[in-house]
Amino acid sequence: MPQAIKVTSRFATPYDTARVLGVPKKRAEELIRRVRQITDRMLHKDSVTIKIKAKAKSTGSLSKKNGGSNAGTKAHKTKAKSFKARG
């Protein structure tokens, strides 16, 4: 039976990986710095997008529920899913 691999040492850092691959220290630092900048920008952009979408969704749905002219006249059908019992 296969056994799980147990890691008893620390995980490899980007600096460790660069050293093993033979990348010069100065070049490794530059690459790591650029990757962190790009990652930070991506994370910031995603968090701003999520906040904007959540805010727009919440304000739009409240105004339609409370002030719409046909607010109480629309009927919505719900779809029920049937599940088979396993046995």
C-alpha positions in Angstrom: 0.0 0.0 0.0 1.4 3.4 -0.9 2.6 5.6 2.0 2.0 9.4 2.3 5.0 11.6 1.8 5.9 13.4 5.1 7.7 16.7 4.9 9.7 17.4 8.0 11.7 20.4 6.8 10.5 23.8 5.8 9.0 24.5 2.4 11.2 25.8 -0.4 11.1 29.6 -0.9 11.4 31.3 -4.3 15.1 32.1 -3.3 15.8 28.4 -2.7 14.2 27.5 -6.1 16.3 30.1 -7.9 19.5 28.9 -6.2 18.8 25.3 -7.3 18.1 26.4 -10.8 21.3 28.4 -11.0 19.7 31.9 -11.3 22.0 34.7 -10.0 20.9 36.2 -6.7 20.4 39.7 -8.1 18.3 38.4 -11.0 16.2 36.2 -8.6 15.5 39.2 -6.4 14.4 41.3 -9.4 12.1 38.5 -10.6 10.6 38.0 -7.2 10.0 41.7 -6.7 8.2 42.0 -10.1 6.0 39.0 -9.4 5.0 40.4 -6.0 4.1 43.8 -7.7 2.0 42.0 -10.3 0.3 39.8 -7.7 -0.5 42.8 -5.4 -2.0 44.7 -8.3 -4.2 41.7 -9.3 -5.4 41.2 -5.7 -6.2 44.9 -5.3 -8.0 44.9 -8.6 -10.1 41.9 -7.7 -11.0 43.2 -4.2 -12.1 46.6 -5.7 -14.2 44.8 -8.4 -15.9 42.6 -5.8 -16.8 45.6 -3.6 -18.2 47.5 -6.6 -20.3 44.6 -7.8 -21.6 43.9 -4.3 -22.5 47.5 -3.7 -24.3 47.8 -7.1 -26.2 44.6 -6.6 -27.4 45.5 -3.1 -28.6 49.0 -4.0 -30.3 48.0 -7.3 -32.2 45.1 -5.8 -33.5 47.2 -2.9 -34.9 49.9 -5.0 -36.7 47.5 -7.3 -38.3 45.6 -4.4 -39.6 48.7 -2.6 -40.5 51.2 -5.3 -41.4 49.3 -8.5 -44.8 49.9 -10.0 -45.4 46.2 -10.6 -43.8 45.1 -7.4 -46.5 42.8 -6.2 -48.0 41.6 -9.4 -45.2 39.3 -10.7 -45.4 35.6 -10.0 -42.3 33.5 -9.9 -42.3 29.8 -10.3 -39.9 27.7 -8.2 -38.4 24.6 -9.6 -38.2 21.7 -7.2 -35.5 19.1 -7.8 -36.4 15.5 -7.0 -33.8 13.2 -5.5 -33.7 9.5 -5.6 -33.1 7.8 -2.3 -30.0 5.5 -2.2 -30.4 2.3 -0.5 
